[in-house]
Amino acid sequence: MSYTQIKTPDRKLLNRLSSTLRAQKLTIAVAESCTAGLLQNVLSHAEESMSFFQGVMTVYNIGQKAKQLNVNPIFAVQNNAVSKDIAEKMALEIAQKFNAELGVAITGYAQPVPEEDICSCFAYIAFSKNSKVILSKRILGDPQKSLSANQSVYVEKIIKELLNKRI
């Protein structure tokens, strides 16, 4: 099996996010599912990341989302833990667990899952700030792209949304 090289967001974008968070004295914690730790990796490369990045949990399945982030397992089973409500819960819980002002969460599919009749690539992202959801939306990947390519697309969209949200 060959892996596609992971594309990371433009360093200028990443450093702009770092500057914004530091200027506003905001810390951030991340709950990742379909990006499988890529967002953590990218954030760790930002200028002075230790001054704003609190940490991450990669909760790749329903059981861990329920155990680590208090996602209701009965509701999660109904949609394979991929929904706007679950992303919001993840964002709120991760911020609380890491004592961060901002929580960022993503849950979704970075590649089609034909056995579950998932033919497209999409994810839900959510941001919380000071215990309130400030953004929640569905983002799209490309079913023709590789898993790692879609993970990179999702991470770049999250970084851009954080900057556009003017946190």
Secondary structure, 3 states (H helix, E strand, C coil): CCCCCCCCCCHHHHHHHHHHHHHCCCCEEEEECCCCCHHHHHHHCCCCHHHCEEEEEECCCHHHHHHHHCCCHHHHHHCCCCCHHHHHHHHHHHHHHCCCCEEEEEEEECCCEHHHCECCCEEEEEEEECCEEEEEEEEECCCCCCHHHHHHHHHHHHHHHHHHCCC
